[in-house]
Amino acid sequence: MEQPKQRVIQEYVPGKQLTLAHVIANPDQVLYTKLGIENANALGILTLTPTETAIIAADIATKAANVDIGYLDRFTGSLVIVGDVSAVEMAIEAVNSFLHEKLQFSIAPLTRS
């Protein structure tokens, strides 16, 4: 007797959170090529929900430090910022601080590689 197929239903329930805040210092050239962005000394990677928060985070980051937006996707909540290592770290810390203090988001610790 054939077993009935099981279905798995996944739901996406966004919370108010920054789930990833990571700095890649001195990334390999291949990363820039694969991402299609200009070279810099560091990449800052953030993932946010609700996904539109990536727009707010990009605004905060570019005002807080001398960084540029490498990639922003308001549909997935992904944000990549580029610049000097210290500027990228400062920008991510400013985003974390604003989201936590002003919007009561759960934040992620800043990690580095």
C-alpha positions as CSV (number, residue, x, y, z in Angstrom):
1,M,0.0,0.0,0.0
2,E,1.4,3.4,-1.0
3,Q,2.0,5.9,1.8
4,P,0.1,9.2,1.4
5,K,2.3,12.2,0.6
6,Q,2.9,14.6,3.5
7,R,2.7,18.3,2.9
8,V,4.8,20.8,4.8
9,I,3.5,24.3,5.1
10,Q,5.9,27.0,6.1
11,E,4.8,30.4,7.2
12,Y,7.0,33.5,7.2
13,V,6.1,35.6,10.2
14,P,8.3,38.7,10.3
15,G,9.3,40.1,13.7
16,K,11.0,43.4,14.3
17,Q,14.5,42.2,14.2
18,L,18.0,42.6,12.7
19,T,19.0,39.0,12.3
20,L,22.5,39.4,10.9
21,A,25.0,42.2,11.3
22,H,28.4,41.1,9.9
23,V,31.5,42.8,8.7
24,I,33.9,41.2,6.2
25,A,37.2,43.0,6.4
26,N,39.4,42.9,3.3
27,P,37.2,40.5,1.3
28,D,38.6,38.6,-1.6
29,Q,38.2,40.3,-5.0
30,V,36.0,37.4,-6.1
31,L,33.3,38.5,-3.7
32,Y,33.1,41.9,-5.3
33,T,32.9,40.4,-8.8
34,K,30.2,37.9,-7.8
35,L,28.1,40.6,-6.0
36,G,28.6,43.0,-8.8
37,I,29.7,45.9,-6.5
38,E,32.7,48.1,-6.4
39,N,35.8,47.3,-4.4
40,A,36.1,48.6,-0.8
41,N,38.1,47.7,2.3
42,A,35.0,46.0,3.9
43,L,31.6,44.7,3.3
44,G,28.8,45.1,5.9
45,I,26.0,42.6,5.6
46,L,22.6,43.1,7.3
47,T,19.4,41.1,7.2
48,L,16.2,42.7,8.6
49,T,12.5,42.0,9.1
50,P,10.2,43.5,8.3
51,T,12.0,43.6,5.0
52,E,11.3,47.3,4.3
53,T,13.5,48.1,7.3
54,A,16.4,47.7,5.0
55,I,15.6,51.1,3.5
56,I,15.7,52.7,7.0
57,A,18.9,50.9,7.8
58,A,20.6,52.1,4.6
59,D,19.6,55.7,5.4
60,I,21.0,55.4,9.0
61,A,24.2,53.7,7.8
62,T,25.0,56.3,5.1
63,K,24.3,59.2,7.5
64,A,26.4,57.7,10.4
65,A,29.6,56.9,8.5
66,N,31.4,57.3,5.2
67,V,29.9,54.2,3.6
68,D,28.1,53.5,0.3
69,I,25.2,51.1,-0.4
70,G,26.5,48.1,-2.3
71,Y,23.1,46.3,-2.4
72,L,19.7,46.9,-1.0
73,D,16.6,44.7,-1.4
74,R,13.4,45.8,0.3
75,F,11.7,42.5,-0.6
76,T,14.2,40.3,1.2
77,G,15.5,42.7,3.8
78,S,19.1,42.4,2.7
79,L,21.5,45.3,2.9
80,V,25.2,45.4,1.9
81,I,27.2,48.5,2.7
82,V,30.8,49.1,1.6
83,G,33.6,51.3,2.8
84,D,36.6,51.3,5.2
85,V,36.5,48.7,8.0
86,S,36.0,51.3,10.7
87,A,33.3,53.1,8.8
88,V,31.4,50.0,8.1
89,E,31.5,48.9,11.7
90,M,30.4,52.4,12.8
91,A,27.5,52.3,10.4
92,I,26.3,48.9,11.5
93,E,26.6,49.9,15.2
94,A,24.5,53.0,14.4
95,V,21.8,50.9,12.7
96,N,21.8,48.5,15.6
97,S,21.5,51.3,18.1
98,F,18.7,53.1,16.3
99,L,16.6,50.0,15.6
100,H,16.9,48.9,19.2
101,E,16.4,52.2,21.0
102,K,13.9,54.0,18.7
103,L,12.0,51.1,17.1
104,Q,12.3,48.5,19.8
105,F,13.8,45.9,17.5
106,S,15.6,42.8,18.6
107,I,19.2,43.2,17.3
108,A,22.1,41.0,16.4
109,P,25.6,41.3,17.8
110,L,28.1,42.7,15.3
111,T,30.3,39.8,14.1
112,R,33.5,40.0,12.0
113,S,35.5,37.9,9.7
